[in-house]
Amino acid sequence: MLNFIKNFRNDEDGAVTVDWVVLTAAIVGLGIAVLTSVGGGTAALSDKISSNLAAATIATY
């Protein structure tokens, strides 16, 4: 039983898992922040493109 407790205390697999979870959460948070900050500009740009395409005419011969 004493050997099991020593192995449990020295086991670092859980700590590595926590590190990966924190790193993944940081990457997801950064992605959401980038999408939020760029979202308004891309919506305005797509509206401009849409209105220019709608106003375009095609010459037929």
C-alpha positions as CSV (number, residue, x, y, z in Angstrom):
1,M,0.0,0.0,0.0
2,L,2.8,2.4,0.8
3,N,4.4,1.8,-2.6
4,F,1.0,2.7,-4.3
5,I,0.9,6.0,-2.4
6,K,4.5,6.9,-3.4
7,N,3.7,6.1,-7.1
8,F,0.6,8.2,-6.9
9,R,2.5,11.2,-5.5
10,N,5.2,11.0,-8.1
11,D,2.9,10.5,-11.1
12,E,2.8,13.6,-13.2
13,D,0.4,12.5,-15.9
14,G,-2.4,14.6,-14.4
15,A,-0.3,17.7,-14.4
16,V,0.5,17.3,-18.1
17,T,-3.2,16.9,-18.9
18,V,-4.0,20.1,-17.0
19,D,-1.3,21.9,-18.9
20,W,-2.8,20.7,-22.2
21,V,-6.3,21.7,-21.2
22,V,-5.1,25.2,-20.2
23,L,-3.1,25.6,-23.5
24,T,-6.1,24.4,-25.6
25,A,-8.4,26.8,-23.7
26,A,-6.0,29.7,-24.4
27,I,-5.9,28.9,-28.1
28,V,-9.7,28.7,-28.4
29,G,-10.0,32.0,-26.5
30,L,-7.5,33.7,-28.8
31,G,-9.4,32.4,-31.8
32,I,-12.7,33.7,-30.5
33,A,-11.1,37.1,-29.8
34,V,-9.7,37.3,-33.3
35,L,-13.0,36.3,-34.9
36,T,-14.8,38.9,-32.8
37,S,-12.4,41.7,-33.7
38,V,-12.4,40.9,-37.4
39,G,-16.1,40.0,-37.7
40,G,-17.4,43.6,-38.2
41,G,-14.9,44.4,-40.9
42,T,-15.6,41.3,-42.9
43,A,-19.3,41.9,-42.7
44,A,-18.9,45.4,-44.0
45,L,-16.6,44.2,-46.8
46,S,-19.0,41.4,-47.9
47,D,-21.9,44.0,-48.0
48,K,-19.8,46.2,-50.3
49,I,-18.9,43.3,-52.5
50,S,-22.6,42.2,-52.7
51,S,-23.8,45.7,-53.6
52,N,-21.1,46.1,-56.3
53,L,-22.0,42.7,-57.8
54,A,-25.7,43.5,-57.8
55,A,-25.0,46.8,-59.6
56,A,-22.7,45.2,-62.2
57,T,-24.0,44.8,-65.7
58,I,-22.9,42.3,-68.4
59,A,-22.5,43.5,-71.9
60,T,-24.2,41.3,-74.5
61,Y,-23.5,41.5,-78.2
